[in-house]
Amino acid sequence: MTEHIRAEVTAKPEAEAKPETKGLRGWLRALGPGLITGAADDDPSGIGTYSQAGAQLGYGIGWTMILSFPLMAAIQEISGRVGRVTGRGIAGNICRHYPPLLLNAVVALLFVANTINIAADLAAMADASKLLVGGYAFPYVVMYGLISVIAQIFFDYKRYVAVLKWLTLSLFTYVAALAVTNVAWTEALRGALIPHLTWSADYWTTIVAILGTTISPYLFFWQASQEAEDERVDPAKQPLFRSPADAVAEFHRIRADTIVGMAFSTLIALSIIIIAAATLHANGKTDIETSAQAAEALRPIAGAFAEIIFALGIVGTGLLAIPVLAGAAAYAIGEGRRWPVGLARKPKEATAFYAVLTLSAVIGIVINVTPIDPISALYWSAVINGVLAVPVMVLLMIIVRRHDIMHRFVVRGPLYWLGWLSTGVMVASVAGMAFGFLM
């Protein structure tokens, strides 16, 4: 892979300089957008989707996570490169090179899907909190929603990113839950390594929901925008098309950051599927609709400890994911409108950006007191994400080959073809779902 990176960069000899930070501490410090993106992928709604899949289909659905790892890693690395090379997020590049109608359609769907996702995440966090300490759900919804918004608006950017990194540790609760679960490891490994396909609408809808959760458009927008943001706030950095000498070191950092983040995400998602398969599916409990229901159902099967750590994980991942969901929508709309954007800016410097961020979270809160069932909408928001991912990924793969956007850093080689493979898998899964409905 190192040779491929060097081959892609026709820069000066000093481009091969290594990053300033060395050793384990420097490596951990270098982790950022990719790690946070990967952890945010396993949000409460994602936990619900993986729990549903494991409860309904058992160990046999685990292969989707192994398949999705290299695909999600490739498309996220490509997204990160777009942000770092151009100094703009995906929407910022679309608005400068493509018709407004295309941008508006993509951004509108992204905002709707993210807002529904926020509502469902808040509902899941509230239900998990009820399991842990009791009380009513809506006060928890309001509390978590306000915490997420206030932290993004008023926290110092570097401190806020550090908090998000620490919140990724909450996902290890699912590794702990897996450790106390009685797993049929032979079946689990077979399900993870050998694909098993069923030609039915429900099965393919579940596949699209899983892929729409793991390979999700809001993650593309977030990582690209965060790479651009990190470059903007660092006086020593410029977009790579202006400072090509930094390219090799930066591409190595983006790749390492992304692979670690996506591997972490895959490990947690596979753990959740295996837990649900070993406990719920194995005991005939296949009607799980939410992550909180999965936590509650674990008590009589795997014990109170498993229920508690599962519920704690829901709250922790929600606090990580809601800012990413709201932030991705705000970046996409703000960049598309060419507003000043960025969590590093003060509220008065990016009023419209923070207004969109707040609006998305507030609507998510309000949905929880309307007749709209956020949990019922959740599954279909994952499906919407899967369908929306197809045109966004096609557009992204076209962008990274345009010299007027990426300059000398157009994406080539294995990464480029892996990106197209990822796009093809999403197309095939959506087509399979459509075919299943027509059967």
C-alpha atoms as one frame of an Amber mdcrd trajectory, in Angstrom:
protein
   0.000   0.000   0.000   2.880   2.375   0.735   4.165   1.979  -2.818   0.721
   2.766  -4.217   0.499   5.956  -2.166   3.908   7.096  -3.351   3.022   6.246
  -6.942  -0.081   8.412  -6.725   1.845  11.482  -5.541   4.139  13.116  -8.084
   5.618  15.563  -5.613   9.016  16.774  -4.527  11.424  14.472  -2.636  10.575
  16.177   0.644   7.042  14.811   0.274   8.342  11.636   1.848   8.998  13.345
   5.160   7.436  11.580   8.094   4.946  13.196  10.433   6.411  15.172  13.290
   4.852  12.987  15.985   6.402   9.571  16.617   5.761   6.556  18.796   2.495
   5.234  20.208   1.443   8.555  21.715   2.029  10.387  18.446   0.165   7.709
  16.527  -2.833   7.921  18.857  -2.770  11.707  18.639  -2.861  11.462  14.838
  -6.122   9.519  14.971  -9.051  11.858  14.475 -11.725  12.109  11.768 -11.429
   8.441  10.759 -11.627   7.112  14.324 -14.551   9.353  15.257 -16.351   8.539
  12.002 -15.929   4.801  12.542 -17.173   4.983  16.128 -20.127   7.205  15.163
 -21.100   4.531  12.645 -22.135   2.329  15.597 -24.726   4.792  16.909 -27.860
   3.670  18.824 -29.810   3.347  15.573 -26.984   1.261  14.124 -26.989  -0.863
  17.267 -30.725  -1.344  16.737 -30.192  -2.371  13.113 -27.431  -4.853  14.013
 -29.511  -6.209  16.901 -32.495  -6.689  14.585 -30.327  -8.438  12.009 -28.756
 -10.793  14.571 -32.086 -11.533  16.253 -33.916 -12.201  12.989 -31.233 -13.917
  10.913 -28.802 -15.281  13.502 -25.088 -15.823  12.944 -25.612 -16.175   9.183
 -25.704 -12.407   8.637 -22.264 -11.764  10.141 -20.548 -11.996   6.755 -21.963
  -8.583   5.816 -19.655  -6.924   8.343 -16.530  -8.675   7.030 -17.520  -7.708
   3.474 -18.265  -4.100   4.401 -14.947  -3.427   6.193 -12.655  -2.934   3.160
 -15.477  -1.239   1.268 -16.255   1.298   3.972 -12.548   1.874   4.638 -11.950
   2.648   0.952 -14.851   5.049   0.518 -14.059   6.834   3.796 -10.390   7.221
   2.863 -11.458   8.659  -0.483 -13.780  11.090   1.339 -10.950  12.122   3.651
  -8.644  12.734   0.695 -11.204  15.003  -0.966 -11.352  17.182   2.135  -7.597
  17.276   2.704  -6.629  17.908  -0.923  -9.210  20.582  -1.726  -9.712  22.183
   1.693 -13.474  21.727   1.222 -16.009  19.068   2.107 -18.004  17.069  -0.432
 -20.875  19.569  -0.652 -18.391  22.422  -1.023 -16.955  20.719  -4.105 -20.333
  19.711  -5.545 -21.682  23.274  -5.363 -18.717  24.577  -7.391 -18.757  21.965
 -10.138 -22.278  20.546 -10.489 -25.840  21.853 -11.005 -27.637  23.286  -7.936
 -30.536  20.848  -8.416 -28.227  17.871  -7.826 -26.709  19.467  -4.734 -30.095
  20.434  -3.288 -31.540  16.941  -3.796 -28.596  15.218  -2.124 -28.408  17.667
   0.780 -32.186  17.604   1.393 -32.248  13.796   1.580 -29.195  13.837   3.834
 -30.829  16.338   6.209 -34.062  14.298   6.401 -32.275  10.983   6.963 -29.917
  12.470   9.576 -32.742  14.176  11.471 -34.783  10.967  11.635 -31.636   9.197
  12.770 -31.128  11.778  15.530 -34.725  11.307  16.699 -34.297   7.557  16.836
 -30.937   7.832  18.613 -32.441  10.139  21.243 -35.353   7.737  21.750 -32.959
   4.810  22.162 -30.772   6.734  24.626 -33.857   7.706  26.639 -35.103   4.115
  26.763 -31.651   2.918  27.808 -31.547   5.540  30.566 -34.956   4.376  31.791
 -33.555   0.855  32.029 -30.566   2.105  34.014 -32.085   4.665  36.406 -35.844
   4.790  35.741 -37.980   7.865  35.091 -39.768   9.185  32.024 -38.352   9.096
  28.506 -38.921  12.621  27.198 -36.803  14.494  29.793 -33.892  12.268  28.781
 -34.565  13.056  25.099 -34.424  16.797  25.808 -31.364  16.488  28.051 -29.284
  14.481  25.588 -30.361  16.661  22.672 -29.397  19.860  24.479 -26.077  18.432
  25.685 -25.139  17.508  22.125 -26.030  20.936  20.707 -24.536  23.029  23.505
 -21.269  21.081  23.443 -20.861  21.641  19.708 -21.634  25.351  19.902 -19.707
  26.378  23.003 -16.857  23.888  23.491 -13.396  24.755  22.251 -12.873  22.796
  19.021  -9.742  20.889  20.079 -11.258  20.041  23.463 -14.483  18.925  21.794
 -12.649  16.610  19.391 -10.761  15.157  22.374 -14.087  14.467  24.107 -15.375
  12.686  20.999 -12.227  10.532  20.929 -12.741   9.540  24.570 -16.384   8.709
  23.885 -15.260   6.073  21.378 -14.175   3.999  24.397 -17.853   3.509  25.295
 -18.089   1.062  22.406 -15.883  -1.413  24.246 -18.924  -2.164  26.412 -20.075
  -4.445  23.586 -16.830  -6.373  23.676 -17.434  -6.785  27.414 -21.002  -7.950
  26.748 -19.680 -10.436  24.193 -17.266 -11.808  26.794 -20.149 -12.821  29.096
 -22.290 -14.270  26.292 -22.454 -17.977  25.532 -21.520 -17.990  21.837 -21.465
 -20.955  19.470 -18.172 -19.813  17.977 -18.068 -22.382  15.177 -21.423 -21.144
  13.874 -20.425 -17.513  14.435 -17.222 -17.924  12.405 -19.064 -19.766   9.652
 -21.645 -16.983   9.482 -18.917 -14.319   9.368 -16.816 -16.003   6.675 -19.343
 -17.766   4.409 -22.064 -15.621   2.781 -25.552 -17.066   2.851 -28.129 -15.372
   0.607 -31.914 -15.645   0.737 -34.025 -14.257  -2.096 -36.743 -12.405  -0.230
 -37.715  -8.755   0.131 -37.233  -8.823   3.914 -33.750 -10.302   3.635 -32.522
  -7.813   1.047 -34.143  -4.905   2.853 -32.149  -5.980   5.917 -28.974  -6.135
   3.801 -29.608  -2.615   2.491 -30.318  -1.401   6.045 -27.046  -2.917   7.296
 -25.007  -1.479   4.421 -26.885   1.822   4.710 -25.837   1.929   8.359 -22.192
   0.975   7.780 -21.598   2.741   4.451 -23.657   5.837   5.131 -23.606   9.190
   3.288 -23.412  11.296   6.459 -20.104   9.594   7.271 -18.678  10.612   3.882
 -19.679  14.237   4.396 -18.461  14.320   8.001 -14.990  12.893   7.358 -14.323
  15.087   4.325 -15.475  18.207   6.192 -13.448  17.334   9.283 -10.282  16.888
   7.237 -10.920  20.311   5.714 -11.657  21.747   9.160  -8.494  20.307  10.714
  -6.462  21.818   7.889  -8.166  25.203   8.234  -7.539  25.564  11.976  -3.872
  24.522  11.778  -1.682  27.471  10.657   1.011  25.034   9.530  -1.294  23.312
   7.034  -2.719  24.194   3.641  -4.891  22.203   1.222  -2.628  19.654  -0.404
  -3.069  21.060  -3.884  -1.204  24.097  -2.514   1.341  22.147  -0.443   2.063
  18.932  -2.365   5.190  18.279  -0.293   2.944  17.215   2.591   0.947  14.716
   0.558   2.638  11.389   1.316   2.686  11.951   5.072  -0.919  13.176   5.065
  -2.189  10.295   2.931  -0.452   7.822   5.250  -2.124   9.492   8.236  -5.570
   9.468   6.597  -5.191   5.798   5.648  -4.073   4.715   9.136  -6.780   6.815
  10.805  -9.480   5.436   8.522  -8.446   1.786   8.745  -8.301   1.934  12.549
 -11.685   3.669  12.726 -13.415   1.293  10.313 -11.843  -1.804  11.898 -13.061
  -0.589  15.275 -16.544  -0.008  13.861 -16.615  -3.464  12.255 -15.473  -5.200
  15.437 -18.233  -3.569  17.474 -20.952  -4.153  14.877 -19.989  -7.816  14.510
 -19.962  -8.167  18.305 -23.524  -6.819  18.494 -24.746  -9.182  15.761 -23.117
 -12.163  17.492 -24.579 -11.164  20.884 -28.075 -10.850  19.388 -27.704 -14.137
  17.502 -26.365 -16.042  20.525 -29.000 -14.758  22.949 -32.107 -13.513  21.166
 -32.186 -15.566  17.959 -31.078 -18.726  19.750 -34.020 -18.343  22.152 -36.627
 -17.501  19.514 -36.714 -13.778  20.330 -36.734 -12.384  16.799 -39.085  -9.403
  17.141 -36.533  -6.873  18.416 -37.161  -3.383  17.019 -34.784  -1.171  19.022
 -31.406  -1.271  20.686 -33.066  -0.637  24.074 -35.362  -3.621  23.541 -32.300
  -5.697  22.772 -30.687  -4.580  26.044 -33.838  -5.371  28.014 -34.238  -8.762
  26.356 -30.691  -9.698  27.346 -31.490  -9.695  31.086 -33.343 -13.043  31.333
 -30.966 -14.680  28.839 -27.492 -13.275  29.541 -28.018 -11.665  32.953 -28.336
  -8.163  34.386 -24.666  -7.346  33.750 -25.056  -7.807  29.999 -28.195  -5.661
  30.025 -26.487  -2.841  31.951 -23.351  -2.634  29.810 -25.424  -2.896  26.625
 -27.579   0.023  27.820 -24.532   2.069  28.870 -23.074   1.594  25.417 -26.244
   2.969  23.831 -25.981   6.198  25.843 -22.253   6.611  25.202 -22.458   6.013
  21.461 -25.447   8.337  21.199 -23.483  11.179  22.763 -20.838  10.556  20.104
 -23.134  10.024  17.120 -25.710  12.814  17.481 -23.092  15.578  17.088 -21.754
  13.807  13.996 -25.238  13.466  12.466 -26.203  17.078  13.159 -22.742  18.321
  12.204 -22.686  16.424   8.898 -26.028  17.969   7.911 -24.838  21.462   8.907
 -21.552  21.080   6.989 -23.373  19.824   3.872 -25.942  22.628   3.826 -23.457
  25.323   4.860 -20.829  24.347   2.305 -23.502  24.039  -0.386 -24.626  27.586
   0.372 -21.014  28.793   0.710 -21.612  29.966   4.272 -18.810  30.182   6.817
 -18.827  26.730   8.404 -16.899  24.861  11.058 -17.054  23.823  14.690 -13.862
  25.783  15.275 -15.656  29.034  14.447 -17.422  31.042  17.130 -21.242  31.085
  16.922 -21.293  34.702  15.710 -18.817  33.797  12.949 -20.963  30.958  11.547
 -24.506  31.748  12.661 -26.280  29.967   9.808 -24.108  26.851  10.179 -24.914
  26.556  13.890 -28.578  27.331  13.186 -28.825  24.308  10.861 -27.018  22.143
  13.403 -29.415  23.241  16.151 -32.482  22.873  13.910 -31.612  19.283  13.060
 -31.256  18.368  16.741 -34.410  20.272  17.768 -36.505  18.550  15.087 -35.085
  15.256  16.314 -36.291  16.110  19.818 -39.739  17.219  18.591 -40.274  14.050
  16.540 -40.299  12.169  19.834 -43.548  13.930  20.879 -45.350  13.609  17.531
 -47.404  10.653  16.214 -44.374   9.767  14.085 -42.729   6.713  15.597 -38.982
   7.401  15.395 -38.228   3.714  15.824 -40.455   2.694  12.905 -38.879   5.469
  10.845 -35.413   4.346  11.916 -35.310   1.181   9.851 -36.432   3.046   6.769
 -33.973   5.874   7.377 -31.246   3.233   7.163 -32.792   2.055   3.899 -32.953
   5.678   2.664 -29.273   6.025   3.556 -28.513   2.894   1.554 -30.393   4.171
  -1.488 -28.948   7.707  -1.145 -25.444   6.278  -0.830 -25.537   5.052  -4.439
 -25.677   8.429  -6.246 -23.424  10.067  -3.638 -20.793   7.354  -4.070 -20.983
   7.540  -7.884 -20.576  11.317  -7.678 -17.688  10.959  -5.223 -15.879   8.507
  -7.498 -16.253  10.923 -10.417 -15.013  13.864  -8.320 -11.789  12.096  -7.310
 -10.818  11.643 -10.982 -11.346  15.280 -11.927  -8.058  17.150 -12.277  -9.803
  20.511 -11.886 -10.874  19.405  -8.367  -8.130  17.031  -7.167  -5.292  18.507
  -9.270  -2.310  16.103  -9.267  -3.907  14.032  -6.504  -6.624  12.250  -8.470
  -7.215   8.854  -6.902  -5.740   5.935  -8.831  -4.817   2.294  -8.377  -6.323
  -0.221  -5.925  -8.009   2.441  -3.787  -9.887   3.790  -6.798 -11.118   0.366
  -7.891 -12.013  -0.611  -4.321 -14.115   2.558  -4.189 -15.972   1.487  -7.310
 -16.381  -2.034  -5.892 -17.938  -0.492  -2.784 -20.288   1.487  -5.020 -21.151
  -1.638  -7.014 -22.014  -3.598  -3.864 -24.395  -0.825  -2.779 -26.016  -0.829
  -6.233 -26.397  -4.619  -6.141 -27.934  -4.612  -2.647 -30.456  -1.892  -3.573
 -31.279  -3.759  -6.794 -31.713  -6.971  -4.792 -34.130  -5.198  -2.447 -36.134
  -3.819  -5.390 -36.182  -7.257  -7.029 -37.354  -8.835  -3.785 -40.312  -6.451
  -3.577 -41.295  -7.339  -7.157 -41.188 -11.105  -6.518
